[in-house]
Amino acid sequence: MDEPITGLIRRAQGGDVASFSELLDLHYGTIYRIAWKWCGHRTNAEDITQQSCIKLASSLAQYRFQAAFTSWLYQLVISCARDWQRTQRRHEHDSLPEEEPPAGPAGRPEDYIYLVQLLDQLDEIGEGMKETALLVHGEGLSHAEAGQILGVSESTISWRIHAIRKHMNTAEVLMGGGV
C-alpha cells in the first residue's frame, strides 16, 4: 500500500479529524460512483453515499491493512447499498420524481435507461449477481479481486458472470432481439 495513504488512514483511525476529512475527500468519488451504479438514480445514490460515509467514520478502526483500502471500501459501500435496498423494500413510498436521464459512458441517455433495466434484471437473478456485475463490469476488477471483496472464490465469480450472461441472452431472445 502507498505509504502516504497508509499514514493518512492510521492518523484518521487515531481520531485525527483533518486526516479523516482528507481520506473522505480522496475516496468520495469512488463511494458515489459505486452507489450510483448500484441504484442508477442520483437521489438514491446520494442517500447510499451518505450512509457509506457515516459507516466509514464508525468502522474505519476495523480496517486492518490486510487488503487494499479500496477493496475494503467496496465492501463497505456494497453493504450500505444492500441495507438501503432492504429498507426501501420495507417502506413503500411514492416513486421518485422523474429526472432527466444522465448520459451514459458514450454520452447517450439511452445508455442510462439500459443501466436501470439491467440493474432491475440483476436483482431478479439472485443474490450476489448485482454485486458481481458491479465490481467486474462496472469497476473493471478481475474475477479474483471481486471474489476477494465479496468473500467468495474466483470460480464463483466466473460462474456468476456466466449465469448473468446466460440470463441476459435468454431475456434478449424472449424479447425478440435474438442473439
PyMOL commands that set and color helices and strands:
alter all, ss='L'
color gray80, all
select helices_A, chain A and resi 3-13+17-39+42-62+69-90+109-125+129-138+143-150+154-174
alter helices_A, ss='H'
color red, helices_A
deselect
rebuild
show_as cartoon
